[in-house]
């Protein structure tokens, strides 16, 4: 069973499951109406389409139900899935799109080449370094799991190679 999150009146999106005060019935949110205090919904077991007679011709006409804001209790939707970020295989420059308190930002992460001349310790697994001017935290050199653990409050949403990042940036997409 997937986790669900609660959603308020002002944050509704099509497909959200609407719960009405004092009722066990649920309805699926369709759209807003022209009036701020009502929303269009559809419900299971309730007719949501009808046939309208126009002379001899029959033409389907959309019928909808409404829920008033005063009757609205809450809505639910599936919780967003956490992005699964794979550890980079090759050494080099990477860019992480991270979620911060102010929004999203891009942070440079370096995966070092493993040799005695680059790394200050004999631990060949401590190969990651984050830009000092980023929102990410950590040690001077750390393991992949340490980087993720140190930044639980600033989760990595996407990880790009330097080539992918700079290509996107040149196109104005980052």
N, C-alpha and C positions, 0 to 999 in steps of 0.2 A: 504494500500500500504506500503510495507516495505521500509525502508530507504536504500539508496545505497551510497557507497563510491567510490571515484575515485581512479584508480590504474594506475601506470606508467608502462612503457615498461619493466623495469627490475623486476617488482613485479607480473607479470602475473601468474595466476593459471588456470588450465583447468576449463572451464565453464564461465570465465569472458566474459562480453559483450564488443566487440571491436567497437570503433567508429573511422571512417576513415575521414581524413580531406576532406572537401568539399562534403561530401556525407551524405544522410539521412539513408543509409543502415547500419545495424549493423550485426556483425558476432560473432560467439561464438569461443573463443580461444580453440584450441585443444592441440597444443604442439609447442615446438621450432623446428626449422629446423637445419640442419647441418651448415647453414650460420647464423652468429650472427645478420644480418640485416633483417631477414625474420622470420615470424611465420606462422604456419599452423592454418587455421580457417575453420569453416563451417558456411554457411549462410542459412537463411530461403528462400525457393523458388529457391534455387540454387541446381542443382544436385550434390550430394556428393558421389554418387556411380555410377558405370557404369558396363556394361557387356563386357567382352573381349572374342573374339572368338579364340579358339585354336582348329583348325580342326573342329570336330563335337561337342566337349565338350565346354560348356560355363562355365567360371569361373569368379566370381565377383572380380573386382579389385578396390581398394580404390583410389579415386580421391580426391585431396584436393586443396583448394585455399590458396594463400599466401597473406600476407600483409607485405609490406616493412616498415621498421622503419620510413623512411621519410614520408610515407603516414599515419602513425599512429597518431591519435589525442589524445585519451585517452581510458581507459577502465573503466567499472563499475562492481561492484559486490555487493551483499547484505551486509549491514553493520552487523558486528558481534553482536550477542545479548549479552546484559549484563547478567552476571550470577545472578540468583536470589538466594540469600543466606537466608535461614530460620534461625530464632532466635532459639538457643538451648533451649530445654525444660528442661532438667535436669541440676542441678548444676554440676560443675566439671571442668576439664582441657580440653581445645579445642585448636586446631592449625589451623590458618588461612594462606592460601597461598595468598600472596598479590603481587600486581603489583607495583613495584617501578621504579624510573627513570633508575636504573641500571639493571633492570630485575625483577625476581621474588624472593621472600624470604618467609620463614615460620615464623610466629609470634605466641607466646603463648597467649591465652586469657583465663582468669579464670572467671567462673560464680560461685559466692559465694552462700553458703547455706544461706537462709534468716533467721537470728535470731539476737537478740540484741547484742550477744557477738561477732559476726563477723563484722557487718556493723557499721561504725562510725556515721551514721545518722539514723533518723527514717523513711527515704524514702526507703521502701522495694523494689522499682523498680530499684534502683541504685545498680546493682549486678555485673557489669562487670568491670574487671581490665585487662589492657594489660601489657605485659612484658615491663619493663623500657628500655630494650636493643633492642627494635624492631623499625621498621620504622613507626609503628602505633602511633598515638597521642591520647591524651584525658586526662580526669581528673583522679584522683586517683580511684574514683568509678563513674560509669556512667550507664545510661540506654542504651538499645540496639540501639535505634535510634540515641542517642548522639554519640555512638561509630562509627556508619556508617557515620554520618554527619561530624564528626571530621576527617574522613579518606577518603573523596571523592577523594583526590589526590593520595591516596594509596588504590585503591579499593581491596576488598576481593574477590578473584576469586573462592575460595573453602574453606569450613570449615569442619574439621574432628574432631572426638572425639579423645582423647588421645590414645585410643586403636587402632583406625584406623591409626593414624599418626605413632605410634611406630612400628606397623606391617609393614607399607609401608617402613619405614626407615630401618628396619631389612632386608627387601628384596632388599634394595638399590634403591627404587623407588622414594625417595624424596630428 
